[in-house]
Amino acid sequence: MFTQRQNHIWSSSSSTRFFLRTAKVMRWQYIEKDYFNVKTIKSKNQAAAGLCSFVLNIVTYYNIVVTVEPKQKALAEANQQFAEANENLKSVMENVDALEEKLSQLTKELKQANASKKEAMDAVAGGERTLNLAQKLTTALSSENQRWAENIITLRKNEKLLTGDSLLASAFISYTGPFTKPFRIHLMDEVFKPFIE
C-alpha cells in the first residue's frame, strides 16, 4: 500500500513539478552547503538534525525515482517488443514443429530398419562377449580357490578370539577416551601393543 501511494505521488504531474522545484531549491540553498549534514546540525539542535536527515533522504529518494521512471518506461516498451517477437517466434516454431514431425517419422522408419540390423549383430557380439567373460571368470576363480581356503582356516582360528579381542578393544577405548591424543598414542604403542603381543 505504501508503494502504491508513492507511485501515485510521483505519477501526479503537479506533485512531480512541486518536488522537482523543491529539490532544486534545496540543492542550491541547503544541500550543497558544507554545513548541511546531520552531524553538524545535530551539534546545534536535535530536532533540526532530524529534519535535515528527512530532507536529505527525500531529495535522494526523488533523485532515484527520477532516474528509475524513464527506465521503467523503457522496460515496458522492451517487454511489449519482446511479446511481439515471441508471437512471431511462436508461428515460426509451429512451422518448424510440423517439419520436425515429418523428419521424425522418416527418422523413425530409418531407425527401425537399422535397429533390426543392429539387433542381430548385437546378439552375435553379446554371445561372444558372454562366452569370453565366462572363460575369464572360470580361470580367475580357479586361481582364487587356494587363497579362499587359506582365508577360511584363518577366519575359523580368529573366530575363537573375536569375543576377547572385542572386549580388549572396548576396554582400551573406554579407559583411554578421556586422555589426550599424544598420551593415547603412547599407551597404544608402548603399553597395549607390547602387552598383547
PyMOL commands that set and color helices and strands:
alter all, ss='L'
color gray80, all
select helices_A, chain A and resi 2-11+13-31+38-42+46-176+181-196
alter helices_A, ss='H'
color red, helices_A
deselect
rebuild
show_as cartoon
